Amino acid sequence: MSLSILTAVSLNGMITPAHGATGESLIPLLETPRRVLEWKWRIRRRAHAVLAGTGTVLVDNPSLTSQSAPRARPPVRVTLDREGKIPRHYRFLDGSARTLVGVCETTPREYLDFLASRGIEPVVAGETCIELPRLIAGLAERGLSDLIVEGGGTLNRALLREGLVDTVYLMLFAAVLDSGSVNLFADGGPLVRFRLESCERIGDFMLSRYGVVR
């Protein structure tokens, strides 16, 4: 199993301009070069699936199907939603691409029935809460053993805390954002060391790959 975090981040470690704002809103503000976006899409296309956290889906309403090369297969989409919080009309649940949702044994039956009606696959990963190791193992059992995470700071930190992260792809942009917005790794946790494996400059962006030191 390979799990990588893919994210853009400011000089002060923020990934959104403000709480409740989308990271995608920064693209025009930063005059992001096409080559930077293509670097991101290329990494996404290599993976078996893209995992977005519940909060990211609620704020961004992403489709994850449009930002890819022409005629490329859409990525498999994965999220977590044990309570059925994601609105039924959201693009993530539109059935336009293979989609899996991490749930638990107490997830409402009505929500599970809705997922089934859209052809969305539930992955039971706990009794009353979603256990990330069980979710990742469940995805691997379904042939999704190379995962890209495009989530928020809470999910990123939880994955790191569980020892599930192998690689971090960072798009560092030359700006400082509100320190009260979303941090790349929210909350607390133990020291985790990384090794810089590659680095490329495109304009004012630094595109880097870091591997976790085991």
TILUMGU-401257 format. One record per residue: residue number from 1; residue in three letters; chain; x, y, z of N, C-alpha, C in turn. Coordinates in steps of 0.05 Angstrom, whole numbers, always signed. Each point is the difference from the previous one (the first is absolute). Layout:
PAKOL   seq   type   mol      npx      npy      npz     capx     capy     capz      cpx      cpy      cpz
PAKOL   NUM    ALA     A        X        Y        Z        X        Y        Z        X        Y        Z
...
This chain:
PAKOL   seq   type   mol      npx      npy      npz     capx     capy     capz      cpx      cpy      cpz
PAKOL     1    MET     A      +17      -24       +0      -17      +24       +0      +18      +25       +0
PAKOL     2    SER     A       -7      +19      -17      +15      +25       -1      -20      +23       +4
PAKOL     3    LEU     A       +6      +18      +18      -18      +22       +6      +16      +26       -1
PAKOL     4    SER     A       -9      +19      -17      +14      +26       -3      -19      +23       +5
PAKOL     5    ILE     A      +10      +21      +13      -15      +24       +3       +8      +19      -23
PAKOL     6    LEU     A      -19      +13      -13       +5      +19      -21      -14      +26       +6
PAKOL     7    THR     A      +16      +21       +4      -13      +25       +8      +17      +24       -7
PAKOL     8    ALA     A      -13      +23       -3      +14      +26       -2       +0      +12      +28
PAKOL     9    VAL     A      +22      +15       +6       +3      +11      +27      +14      +27       -2
PAKOL    10    SER     A       -7      +18      +18      +12      +26       +1      +26       +0      +16
PAKOL    11    LEU     A      +14      +22       +0      +25       +2      +15       -4       -4      +30
PAKOL    12    ASN     A      -24       +6      +10       -6       -4      +29      -16      -25       +5
PAKOL    13    GLY     A       -1      -19      -19      -11      -26       +4      -30       -3       -2
PAKOL    14    MET     A      -13      +20      -13      -29       -1       -3       -8      -10      -28
PAKOL    15    ILE     A      -23      -13       -2       -8      -12      -25      -26      +12      -11
PAKOL    16    THR     A      -12      +18      +15      -24      +15      -10       +3      +29       +9
PAKOL    17    PRO     A      -12      +19      -14       +3      +28       +7      -15       +7      +26
PAKOL    18    ALA     A      -21      -15       +7      -15       +5      +25      -17      -24       +6
PAKOL    19    HIS     A       -9       -3      +24      -18      -22       +7      -26       +2      -17
PAKOL    20    GLY     A       -8      -22      -11      -24       +0      -17       +6       +7      -29
PAKOL    21    ALA     A      +24       +8       -6       +8       +6      -28      +13      -24      -13
PAKOL    22    THR     A       +0       -1      -26      +12      -22      -14      +28       +5       -8
PAKOL    23    GLY     A      +16      -21       +0      +28       +3      -10       +0       +7      -29
PAKOL    24    GLU     A      -19      -10      -15       -1       +6      -29       -3      +29       -6
PAKOL    25    SER     A      -12      +16      +19       -4      +28       -4      +27      +15       -2
PAKOL    26    LEU     A      +22      -13       +9      +26      +13       -2      +12       -1      -28
PAKOL    27    ILE     A      -10      -18      -17      +13       -3      -26       +1      +25      -16
PAKOL    28    PRO     A      -23      +15       -4       +1      +25      -15      +14      +22      +16
PAKOL    29    LEU     A       -3       +1      +26      +12      +21      +16      +31       -1       -1
PAKOL    30    LEU     A      +11      -24       -2      +29       -4       -1      +11       -1      -28
PAKOL    31    GLU     A      -19       +3      -20       +8       -2      -28      +17      -26       -5
PAKOL    32    THR     A      -12      -22      +10      +14      -25       -1       +6       -9      -28
PAKOL    33    PRO     A      +25       -5       -7       +7       -9      -27      -12      -27       -7
PAKOL    34    ARG     A       -7       -3      -25      -11      -25      -10      +18      -23       +6
PAKOL    35    ARG     A      +26       +3       -1      +19      -22       +5       -3      -10      +29
PAKOL    36    VAL     A       -6      +18      +19       -4       -9      +27      -24      -18       +3
PAKOL    37    LEU     A      -22       +9      -13      -25      -16       +1       +5      -27      -14
PAKOL    38    GLU     A      +15       +0      -22       +5      -25      -14      +16      -19      +17
PAKOL    39    TRP     A      +19      +11      +16      +15      -17      +18      -18      -14      +20
PAKOL    40    LYS     A      -19      +16      +11      -20      -11      +18      -17      -22      -13
PAKOL    41    TRP     A      -10       +6      -24      -18      -19      -13      +15      -26       -8
PAKOL    42    ARG     A      +25       +4       -7      +16      -24       -8       +4      -19      +24
PAKOL    43    ILE     A       +5      +11      +24       +2      -16      +24      -27      -14       +6
PAKOL    44    ARG     A      -21      +15       -2      -27      -11       +5       -6      -23      -19
PAKOL    45    ARG     A       +7       +3      -26       -7      -21      -19      +15      -26       +5
PAKOL    46    ARG     A      +23       +2      +12      +16      -24       +5      -12      -18      +22
PAKOL    47    ALA     A      -16      +12      +17      -11      -14      +23      -25      -17       -8
PAKOL    48    HIS     A       -6      -20      +16      -24      -16       -4      -25      +15       +9
PAKOL    49    ALA     A       +3      +18      +20      -23      +14      +11       +9      +26      +14
PAKOL    50    VAL     A      -19      +18       +3       +5      +25      +13      -19       +2      +24
PAKOL    51    LEU     A      +11       +4      +24      -15       +2      +25       -2      +29       +8
PAKOL    52    ALA     A      -25       +9       +4       -5      +27      +10      -15       -3      +27
PAKOL    53    GLY     A       +7      +16      +19      -13       -1      +26      -29      +11       -1
PAKOL    54    THR     A      -16       -6      +20      -27      +10       +1       -2      +30       -2
PAKOL    55    GLY     A      +17      +13      +16       +0      +29       +0       +7      +12      -27
PAKOL    56    THR     A      +19      -12      -13       +9      +10      -26      -23       -3      -20
PAKOL    57    VAL     A      -14      -22       +1      -23       -4      -19      -22      +20       +6
PAKOL    58    LEU     A       -6       +4      +26      -21      +19       +7       +6      +28       -9
PAKOL    59    VAL     A      +25       +9       +2       +8      +27       -7       +4       +3      -30
PAKOL    60    ASP     A      +15      -19      -12       +8       +3      -28      -21      -10      -20
PAKOL    61    ASN     A      -16      -19       +9      -19      -14      -19      +15       -8      -25
PAKOL    62    PRO     A      +22      -16       +2      +16       -6      -23      -12      -23      -16
PAKOL    63    SER     A       +6       -1      -26       -8      -23      -16      +24      -19       -4
PAKOL    64    LEU     A      +24      +12       +0      +25      -15       -4       +0      -15      -27
PAKOL    65    THR     A      -17       +8      -18       -1      -13      -26       +8      +18      -23
PAKOL    66    SER     A       +0      +26       +4       +4      +19      -22      +29       +8       -4
PAKOL    67    GLN     A      +17       -1      +21      +27      +10       -1      +19      -22       -7
PAKOL    68    SER     A       -2      -11      -24      +17      -21       -9       +5       +3      -30
PAKOL    69    ALA     A      +18      -16      -10       +7       +2      -28      -24       -9      -17
PAKOL    70    PRO     A       -3      +11      -25      -21       -8      -17       -1      -31       -4
PAKOL    71    ARG     A      -23      -11       +1       -4      -29       -4      +12      -17      +22
PAKOL    72    ALA     A      +11      +12      +21      +10      -16      +23      -24      -10      +16
PAKOL    73    ARG     A       +4      -24      +11      -21      -11      +17       -3      +17      +25
PAKOL    74    PRO     A      -25       +5       +9       -3      +16      +25      +10      -17      +23
PAKOL    75    PRO     A      +11      +14      +20      +11      -15      +23      -23      -12      +17
PAKOL    76    VAL     A       +6      -22      +14      -18      -10      +19       -1      +19      +24
PAKOL    77    ARG     A      -24       +7       +9       -3      +19      +22       -7      -14      +26
PAKOL    78    VAL     A      +13      +10      +22       -5      -12      +26       -4      +23      +20
PAKOL    79    THR     A      -19       -3      +18       -2      +18      +23      -10      -15      +24
PAKOL    80    LEU     A       -3      +14      +22      -10      -11      +25      -25      +15       +8
PAKOL    81    ASP     A      -21      -15       +7      -25      +14       +8      -17      -19      +16
PAKOL    82    ARG     A       +6       -3      +25      -14      -20      +17      -28       +9       +7
PAKOL    83    GLU     A       -6      +26       -2      -26      +10       +8      -18       +9      -23
PAKOL    84    GLY     A      +10       -2      -24      -15       +9      -23       -2      +30       -2
PAKOL    85    LYS     A      +21      +14       +6       -1      +29       +0       +2      +13      -28
PAKOL    86    ILE     A      +11      -14      -19       +4      +11      -26      -27       +3      -14
PAKOL    87    PRO     A       -7      +24       -9      -26       +3      -13       -3      -18      -25
PAKOL    88    ARG     A      -24      -10       -4       -5      -19      -22       +5      +12      -27
PAKOL    89    HIS     A       -1      +26       -3       +3      +12      -27      +29       +6       -6
PAKOL    90    TYR     A      +18       -5      +18      +28       +7       -5      +12      -17      -22
PAKOL    91    ARG     A      +19      +13      -14      +13      -13      -23      +15      -26       +7
PAKOL    92    PHE     A      +10       -1      +25      +15      -23       +8      -17      -25       +0
PAKOL    93    LEU     A      -26       +3       +3      -19      -22       +2      -17       -3      -26
PAKOL    94    ASP     A       +9      +11      -22      -16       +1      -24       +1      -26      -17
PAKOL    95    GLY     A      +17      -19       +8       +2      -25      -14      +15       +2      -27
PAKOL    96    SER     A      +14      +22       -5      +14       +4      -26      +26      -15       -1
PAKOL    97    ALA     A      +10      -10      +23      +24      -15       +2       -2      -20      +23
PAKOL    98    ARG     A      +16      -21       -1       -1      -19      +22       +6      +15      +26
PAKOL    99    THR     A      -17       -4      +20       +2      +15      +25       -4      -19      +24
PAKOL   100    LEU     A      +16       +2      +20       -2      -15      +24       -2      +19      +24
PAKOL   101    VAL     A      -15       -8      +20       -4      +17      +24       +5      -17      +24
PAKOL   102    GLY     A      +18       +9      +17       +5      -14      +26      -23       +6      +19
PAKOL   103    VAL     A      -11      -22      +11      -22       +3      +18       +6      -19      +24
PAKOL   104    CYS     A      -19       +0      +19       +3      -18      +23      -27      -15       +4
PAKOL   105    GLU     A       +0      -18      +20      -23      -17       +3      -25      +15       +9
PAKOL   106    THR     A       +4      +24      +11      -23      +17       +9       -8      +21      -20
PAKOL   107    THR     A      +11       -1      -24       -8      +19      -21      -29       -4       -7
PAKOL   108    PRO     A      -16      +22       -2      -29       -3       -5       -6      -17      -25
PAKOL   109    ARG     A      -19      -18       +3       -8      -18      -22      -10      +16      -24
PAKOL   110    GLU     A      -14      +22       +5      -10      +17      -22      +23      +10      -17
PAKOL   111    TYR     A      +22       +7      +12      +24      +10      -14      +13      -23      -16
PAKOL   112    LEU     A       +2      -23      +12      +11      -23      -15      -17       -7      -24
PAKOL   113    ASP     A      -26       +1       +3      -18       -5      -23       +4      +20      -22
PAKOL   114    PHE     A       +4      +26       +8       +5      +21      -20      +26       -6      -15
PAKOL   115    LEU     A      +21       -8      +14      +25       -6      -13       -4      -23      -20
PAKOL   116    ALA     A      -14      -20       +8       -5      -23      -17      -15       +9      -25
PAKOL   117    SER     A      -19      +18       +2      -15       +9      -23      +17      +15      -20
PAKOL   118    ARG     A      +22      +11       +9      +19      +15      -18      +23      -18       -9
PAKOL   119    GLY     A       +0      -25       +9      +22      -18       -7      +25       +6      +15
PAKOL   120    ILE     A       -2      +13      +23      +23       +7      +16       +5      -22      +20
PAKOL   121    GLU     A      +25       -8       +4       +8      -22      +16       +6       +8      +29
PAKOL   122    PRO     A      -15       -9      +20       +8       +5      +28      +22      -18       +9
PAKOL   123    VAL     A      +18      +11      +16      +22      -16      +11       -3       +2      +31
PAKOL   124    VAL     A      -10      -21      +12       -4       +0      +29      +28       -2      +14
PAKOL   125    ALA     A       +6      +21      +16      +27       +1      +12       -1       +5      +30
PAKOL   126    GLY     A      -21       -9      +13       -1       +3      +29      -28       -3      +10
PAKOL   127    GLU     A       -3       -1      +26      -27       -4      +12      -14      +27       +2
PAKOL   128    THR     A      +10      +18      +16      -13      +26       +3      +16      +23      -12
PAKOL   129    CYS     A      +25       -5       -8      +16      +20      -13      +17      -13      -21
PAKOL   130    ILE     A      +11      +16      -18      +16      -11      -22      +29       -3      +10
PAKOL   131    GLU     A      +10      -24       -1      +28       -5       +7      +16       +0      -26
PAKOL   132    LEU     A      +19      +19       -1      +15       +4      -25      +15      -24      -10
PAKOL   133    PRO     A      +14      -15      +18      +13      -24      -10      -19      -20      -13
PAKOL   134    ARG     A      -24       -3      +12      -20      -18      -12      -10      +10      -27
PAKOL   135    LEU     A       -3      +26       -2       -9      +12      -26      +21       -5      -21
PAKOL   136    ILE     A      +25       +6       +6      +22       -4      -19       +2      -29       -8
PAKOL   137    ALA     A       -2      -18      +19       +1      -29       -6      -24       -8      -17
PAKOL   138    GLY     A      -23      +11       +5      -24       -6      -16       +3      +10      -29
PAKOL   139    LEU     A      +13      +22       -4       +5      +10      -27      +20      -18      -15
PAKOL   140    ALA     A      +21       -9      +15      +20      -18      -12      -13      -27       -9
PAKOL   141    GLU     A      -19       -9      +16      -14      -25       -7      -16       +3      -25
PAKOL   142    ARG     A       -8      +25       -7      -15       +5      -24      +18       +9      -23
PAKOL   143    GLY     A      +26       -5       +2      +18       +5      -21      +11      +29       -1
PAKOL   144    LEU     A       -6      +15      +21       +9      +28       +0      +23       +3      +20
PAKOL   145    SER     A      +24       -8       -9      +23       -1      +17      +19      +23       -3
PAKOL   146    ASP     A       -6      +19      -17      +16      +24       -4      -19      +24       +3
PAKOL   147    LEU     A       +2      +14      +23      -19      +20       +7      +12      +28       +2
PAKOL   148    ILE     A      -13      +19      -12       +7      +28       +3      -21      +14      +19
PAKOL   149    VAL     A      +10      +15      +20      -18      +13      +18       +1      +30       -6
PAKOL   150    GLU     A      -24      +11       -6       -3      +29       -3      -20      +10      +20
PAKOL   151    GLY     A       +9       +0      +25      -19       +6      +22       +9      +24      +15
PAKOL   152    GLY     A      -12       +4      +23       +6      +23      +17      +20       -8      +22
PAKOL   153    GLY     A       +6      +19      +17      +20       -5      +20       -7      -21      +20
PAKOL   154    THR     A      -26       -3       +6       -8      -20      +20       +5      -28      -10
PAKOL   155    LEU     A       -8       -6      -25       +4      -26      -12      +30       -5       -4
PAKOL   156    ASN     A      +15      +20      -10      +29       -3       -4      +14       -8      +26
PAKOL   157    ARG     A       -7      +14      +22      +13       -6      +25       -8      -28      +10
PAKOL   158    ALA     A      -25       -7       -3      -10      -26      +10      +15      -23      -15
PAKOL   159    LEU     A       +3       +3      -26      +14      -20      -16      +29       -2       +9
PAKOL   160    LEU     A      +12      +23       +5      +28       +1       +8       +3      -13      +28
PAKOL   161    ARG     A      -19       +6      +18       +1      -11      +27       -2      -31       -1
PAKOL   162    GLU     A      -15      -10      -19       -4      -29       -2      +23      -14      -15
PAKOL   163    GLY     A      +19      +16       -9      +23      -12      -14       -7      -10      -28
PAKOL   164    LEU     A      -21      +12      -12      -10       -9      -26      +12      +15      -24
PAKOL   165    VAL     A      +14      +23       +5      +10      +17      -21      +28      -10       -9
PAKOL   166    ASP     A       +3       -2      -26      +27       -7      -11      +14      +24      -13
PAKOL   167    THR     A      -16      +17      -13      +11      +22      -16      -17      +25       +2
PAKOL   168    VAL     A      +13      +23       -1      -15      +25       -1      +10      +16      -24
PAKOL   169    TYR     A      -19       +7      -18       +6      +17      -23      -10      +28       +8
PAKOL   170    LEU     A      +19      +20       +0       -6      +27       +8       +3      +19      -23
PAKOL   171    MET     A      -20      +17       -4       +2      +23      -19       +2      +25      +18
PAKOL   172    LEU     A      +24       +8       +6       +5      +23      +17       -3      +26      -16
PAKOL   173    PHE     A      -19      +17       +8       -3      +25      -14       +9      +24      +17
PAKOL   174    ALA     A       +9      +21      -14      +13      +23      +14      -21      +20      +10
PAKOL   175    ALA     A      -14       -8      +21      -20      +18      +12       -3       -9      +29
PAKOL   176    VAL     A       -9      +19      +16       -7       -6      +28      -30       +4       +3
PAKOL   177    LEU     A      -13      -20      +12      -29       +1       +3       -8       +4      +30
PAKOL   178    ASP     A      -25       +4       +4      -11       +4      +27       +8      -24      +17
PAKOL   179    SER     A      +14       +5      +23       +9      -22      +17      -23      -14      +14
PAKOL   180    GLY     A      -24      +11       -2      -23      -13      +12      -15      -18      -19
PAKOL   181    SER     A      +10       -4      -24      -13      -17      -20       +8      -29       +4
PAKOL   182    VAL     A       +1      -16      -21       +5      -28       +3      +29       -7       -3
PAKOL   183    ASN     A      +12      -11      +21      +28       -8       -1       +4      -26      -15
PAKOL   184    LEU     A      +22       -4      -12       +6      -25      -14       -3      -24      +17
PAKOL   185    PHE     A      +10       +2      +25       -3      -22      +20      -12      +12      +25
PAKOL   186    ALA     A      -26       -2       +3      -14      +12      +23       +5      -17      +25
PAKOL   187    ASP     A       -6      +12      +23       +1      -14      +26      +29       -9       +6
PAKOL   188    GLY     A       +2      -15      +22      +26       -8       +9       +8      -28       -9
PAKOL   189    GLY     A      +24       -7       +5      +10      -27       -8      +30       -2       +5
PAKOL   190    PRO     A      +10      -24       -2      +29       -4       +5      +17      +10      -23
PAKOL   191    LEU     A      +25       +3       +5      +19       +8      -21       +1      -21      -22
PAKOL   192    VAL     A       -2       +8      -25       +3      -17      -23      +20      +13      -19
PAKOL   193    ARG     A      +21      -15       -6      +21      +11      -18       -5       -8      -29
PAKOL   194    PHE     A       +8      +18      -18       -2       -5      -28      +27       +4      -13
PAKOL   195    ARG     A       +3      -13      -23      +24       +3      -17       -8      +13      -27
PAKOL   196    LEU     A      +13      +22       -7       -5      +12      -26      +10      -18      -22
PAKOL   197    GLU     A      -18       -8      -18       +7      -18      -22       +3      +13      -27
PAKOL   198    SER     A      -15      +22       -4       +2      +15      -25      -11      +28       +4
PAKOL   199    CYS     A       +9      +18      -17       -9      +28       +2       +3      +14      -27
PAKOL   200    GLU     A      -20      +15       -7       +0      +14      -26      -13      +27       +3
PAKOL   201    ARG     A      +12      +21      -11      -11      +26       +1      -15       +7      -26
PAKOL   202    ILE     A      -24      +10       +3      -15      +11      -23      -10      +27       +8
PAKOL   203    GLY     A      +12      +21      -11       -7      +27       +8       +5       +4      +30
PAKOL   204    ASP     A      -21       +9      +14       +2       +5      +29       -9      -25      +16
PAKOL   205    PHE     A       -4      -22      -13       -9      -25      +13      +23      -19       +2
PAKOL   206    MET     A       +2      -15      +23      +19      -21       +4      -15      -26       +3
PAKOL   207    LEU     A       +5      -19      -18      -14      -25       -1      +19      -22      +12
PAKOL   208    SER     A       -8      -11      +22      +18      -18      +14      -13      -27       +7
PAKOL   209    ARG     A      +17      -20       +2       -9      -26       +9      +16       -8      +24
PAKOL   210    TYR     A      -14       -7      +22      +12       -9      +24       -8      -28       +7
PAKOL   211    GLY     A      +19      -16       +9       -6      -27       +9       +2       -1      +31
PAKOL   212    VAL     A      -18      -15      +12       +1       -3      +29      +24      -17       +8
PAKOL   213    VAL     A      +14       +9      +20      +23      -16      +11      -11      -19      +21
PAKOL   214    ARG     A       +2      -26       -6      -11      -21      +18      +20       -5      +23
